[in-house]
Structures are given as structure tokens and as C-alpha cells.
Amino acid sequence: MTDDRAPITPGGDTRLSAGARLLTEDVFLLLFQPASGTIAGENILFYVLAGAVLGDLALTERVEVRKHNALSTRVHTIGKAKPSDEILASAWSYAAEKPRGIQTVLAAVGPGLRQPVLDRLVERGDLNREKSKTLGIFPSTKLTLRSGRRAELIAEVRAALIDGESPSPRIGASIALLSASGTLPQFHREIPWSGDVYTRGKNFERGDWGAAAAADAVTRTLAAVITNSVIASMILPRT
């Protein structure tokens, strides 16, 4: 079982340990399709990655979602110092300017995430990137797996969706994002698609991650971020 959660230091200050993997990295790696070398849901990838970044910030207790009025919520930052991780720092700094709707934050931070997250996975040795030219003229990039990290993540996702096991908040958030993005059917070879898998994925979207998780304030914030992220961002105007 993978466990890369950030440690909580005394005084409630939650920080990522040096070199800790992000939920955002795990979601990108899960979306990578080894058979084709492509990324599932590429057309909405920036929304998914942005949702994962807010998930990372929620897991490390750097943001929370508060009700703004009867119809909307706002993202509020926690603490005064920006996160040490560069990917999270950019999103946190934008959210720290003033409380904003989740959709607004996602649309602002998402477009710039693909390249740095991919670069980090290559640097970690999880993915291999080969540059070449199609027809000897047009630049192209081929991605392949290098590590067993993705297989470990897939096993945990499959255990939750197929076997009904209670996942960690990180895996629960990953499943919620995959389900909300509509990419779960593309994992059929690794996670057989069925009505039960669909239903469990939707339950994760709604934050139904088990009794223990429901009692955790961080998990509730994380669930609110995920529930309001991908689907809402595709159908609602920015506020």
C-alpha cells in the first residue's frame, strides 16, 4: 500500500516532507495509459490536475472550502506562508489573494500544470520521455512507464472499486477525480468496468469514503473540493 501523506507537525502546521509525492502527480500517473502512451481525458486534464492540486492543499491543511451563500462556496487559504512545493505554492498564492469560487480557482491554476507535473514524473523516474520527429520533420514525444508506482496505485484503486475496501484519503480523492472526469471506463483492462464500479465511483465523488473518513475534517474539505471541481467547472460559468 502506498502512503505518501504529509506529516502533521506540532501546532497544526501541516507541511510536505522534502521530496514527498503529490496527489496531483499520482492522478496524472494514473491517467497515463501505458498501452497507447497517451493521457486519458487529455481534453479536460487541466481541470483534473487543478482539482488534485486543491486536494493536495486540503490534505496538507492549507485550504478549506467555506459556504459563501445558499448556492455557492469559496476557497479560503489557511496560514500565512505559502507551501514550499512550487506546484502548490502557485495555486495557494492565487487563492490567498481573496476567497474565490472553486471553479474560478481551477480555471486560473489548471492550464499551467501539465508540463511541470509531467516533468516531475520524468525526474522521479516514473515516466520516460523520448523526443523524436514524425516523418522526420514534426517534433513528437513518446511517454513510457519506468517504475512500478502506477501499478501500485492501480491496485489500490481497484481494491476500492472492485473489492469495496476503504481507501486512504489520497486514493479516495484520486478515484473521485477519475470518476468525475469520465475516464474510469478507459481503465477497463486494469479495472473491469461495471455498474458497481460506476456506482462506487459516483459515491466517491459525493465524498462517501467510509464512516472513518467522513468524521475527518480534512477529508470533508477534500470531498467538497472534489465534488465541486471537475463536473462543476465544465458546466458552470466562473464566479
Disulfide bonds with the S-S distance in Angstrom:
none
